[in-house]
Amino acid sequence: DSSTKIDDYAGIIAALQTGNPAAVDFVKNLFDGNFTGELVVPDGLTKITKQYSISFSKLTSLIFPDSVIEVGSRAVENCYEMRRIEFGVGLQVLNSSAIEGARSLRDVVVKATVPPTIIGTS
């Protein structure tokens, strides 16, 4: 299986071993609380969970690649200035509480041709 998950340490290591500069930048940004602007999640990651949530208060835009098939509970939180989030065509499962604290969110783009299954409680 060539897919990479970000829900475990092995997945992070695999992402770094690909040599993909985007994967390296993504992992660095996970540990940099001062990240601002647009974050493009590198292609190859398949699942984003709370354990490795994206939480940058000054993030303005977040783009998930086509490889991401699931976004779990609180995968994106406290991105207070985020105005736009985009999900690629691969999205199949979206937790109802996947995005928390994005009080500036205005645009949500889902490129999937089949609507994702929404799981979780409201």
Order of alpha helices (4+ residues) and beta strands (2+ residues): alpha-alpha-beta-beta-beta-beta-beta-beta-beta-beta-beta-beta
